[in-house]
Amino acid sequence: MITIKAFKSIALLLLLLAISNTAFAAEGVQVYQPERFNHAQYHDKMIVVDIYKDGCGTCAKQEPALQAAREMYPDAAFFRVDFARDKEAVKRFRAIKQSTIIVFKGDQERARSMGETNKEKILQMIAKGSS
C-alpha cells in the first residue's frame, strides 16, 4: 500500500519531469522519444542527438554551441538523451559516454563527437547534417 507521503513525492516528481520536458521544448530541444526520432528520419530531416548527463561539466560547455546550432538550423530536429536514465536510447546510439553529439541526415549518420567543447568544431560537425 502506498502512503500519502510517497504519493505526494511521486506526484511532485512527475510534475518536475513535465516541467523539465516543457523547458526543453521551449528551447527547441525535444526529450528523445523513439517515435519522434523515427518520424524525423522518415522525413529526411537534419537531426542532432545530444547525449548528456546532469552535472556533466563537458555537457554544460557544449550547450552554447548546441544553442547556436538550434538558431542556425530551426527546421532541424534536436533530441536530448539522458545518459544516466535512458539506457535504451544510449544503446541505440552506441554512446559510450555522456557529452556525445551525433548528427544525422534522415537515416544516415553524418558525424559524431565525444567530449568536444570547441564551439566552432561542434558547429562544423553539425553542419554536416544540413546537406
C-alpha positions as CSV (number, residue, x, y, z in Angstrom):
1,M,0.0,0.0,0.0
2,I,1.3,3.4,-0.9
3,T,1.4,6.1,1.8
4,I,0.2,9.6,1.3
5,K,3.8,10.9,1.7
6,A,5.0,8.5,-1.0
7,F,2.1,9.5,-3.3
8,K,2.9,13.2,-2.9
9,S,6.6,12.5,-3.6
10,I,5.7,10.7,-6.8
11,A,3.3,13.4,-7.9
12,L,5.9,16.1,-7.3
13,L,8.5,14.1,-9.3
14,L,6.1,13.7,-12.2
15,L,5.3,17.4,-12.1
16,L,9.0,18.3,-12.2
17,L,9.6,15.9,-15.1
18,A,6.7,17.5,-17.0
19,I,8.1,21.0,-16.3
20,S,11.6,20.0,-17.4
21,N,10.3,18.4,-20.7
22,T,8.4,21.7,-21.4
23,A,11.5,23.7,-20.7
24,F,13.4,21.6,-23.3
25,A,10.6,22.1,-25.8
26,A,10.7,25.8,-25.3
27,E,14.4,25.9,-26.2
28,G,13.9,23.8,-29.3
29,V,15.0,20.6,-27.8
30,Q,12.9,17.5,-27.6
31,V,13.4,14.8,-25.0
32,Y,14.3,11.8,-27.0
33,Q,11.3,9.6,-27.9
34,P,11.8,6.8,-30.5
35,E,8.6,7.7,-32.4
36,R,9.6,11.3,-32.9
37,F,13.1,10.4,-33.9
38,N,11.9,7.8,-36.4
39,H,9.4,10.3,-37.8
40,A,12.2,12.8,-38.3
41,Q,14.3,10.2,-40.0
42,Y,11.5,9.2,-42.3
43,H,11.0,12.8,-43.4
44,D,14.8,13.1,-44.1
45,K,15.3,15.8,-41.6
46,M,18.6,17.0,-40.2
47,I,18.8,15.5,-36.7
48,V,21.1,16.3,-33.8
49,V,21.2,14.0,-30.8
50,D,22.8,15.4,-27.6
51,I,23.6,12.7,-25.1
52,Y,24.1,14.4,-21.8
53,K,24.1,13.8,-18.1
54,D,23.0,16.1,-15.3
55,G,26.1,17.6,-13.6
56,C,28.4,16.9,-16.6
57,G,30.8,19.8,-17.0
58,T,31.7,18.9,-20.5
59,C,28.0,18.7,-21.5
60,A,27.4,22.2,-20.0
61,K,30.3,23.5,-22.1
62,Q,28.7,22.1,-25.2
63,E,25.4,23.9,-24.6
64,P,26.4,27.3,-26.2
65,A,27.3,25.5,-29.5
66,L,24.1,23.5,-29.4
67,Q,22.0,26.6,-28.7
68,A,23.7,28.4,-31.7
69,A,23.0,25.3,-33.9
70,R,19.3,25.4,-32.9
71,E,19.2,29.0,-34.0
72,M,21.1,28.3,-37.2
73,Y,19.0,25.3,-38.2
74,P,15.5,26.0,-36.9
75,D,14.0,23.2,-39.1
76,A,16.3,20.5,-37.7
77,A,15.2,18.1,-35.0
78,F,17.2,18.3,-31.8
79,F,16.9,15.5,-29.3
80,R,18.3,15.2,-25.8
81,V,19.1,11.8,-24.4
82,D,19.8,11.4,-20.6
83,F,22.8,9.1,-20.4
84,A,22.0,8.1,-16.9
85,R,18.3,7.4,-17.3
86,D,17.6,6.4,-20.9
87,K,19.8,3.3,-21.3
88,E,17.7,2.0,-24.2
89,A,18.5,5.2,-26.2
90,V,22.1,5.2,-25.2
91,K,22.4,1.6,-26.5
92,R,20.6,2.5,-29.7
93,F,23.0,5.3,-30.4
94,R,26.0,3.3,-29.3
95,A,27.1,6.1,-26.9
96,I,29.9,5.0,-24.7
97,K,29.9,8.3,-22.7
98,Q,27.9,11.4,-22.0
99,S,28.8,14.5,-23.9
100,T,28.3,12.6,-27.2
101,I,26.7,14.6,-30.1
102,I,25.5,12.7,-33.2
103,V,24.3,14.3,-36.4
104,F,22.0,12.6,-38.9
105,K,20.5,13.5,-42.2
106,G,17.5,11.2,-42.4
107,D,18.6,7.7,-41.5
108,Q,22.3,8.4,-42.3
109,E,24.7,9.2,-39.5
110,R,26.9,12.1,-40.8
111,A,29.0,13.0,-37.8
112,R,29.8,12.1,-34.2
113,S,31.8,13.6,-31.4
114,M,32.6,12.7,-27.9
115,G,33.7,15.3,-25.4
116,E,34.2,18.1,-27.9
117,T,33.7,21.6,-26.3
118,N,35.1,23.9,-29.0
119,K,32.1,25.8,-30.3
120,E,33.4,26.2,-33.9
121,K,34.3,22.5,-34.2
122,I,30.9,21.5,-32.9
123,L,29.1,23.8,-35.4
124,Q,31.3,22.5,-38.2
125,M,30.3,18.9,-37.3
126,I,26.6,19.8,-37.0
127,A,26.7,21.5,-40.4
128,K,27.5,18.1,-42.0
129,G,23.8,17.2,-41.4
130,S,22.5,20.1,-43.4
131,S,23.2,18.9,-46.9
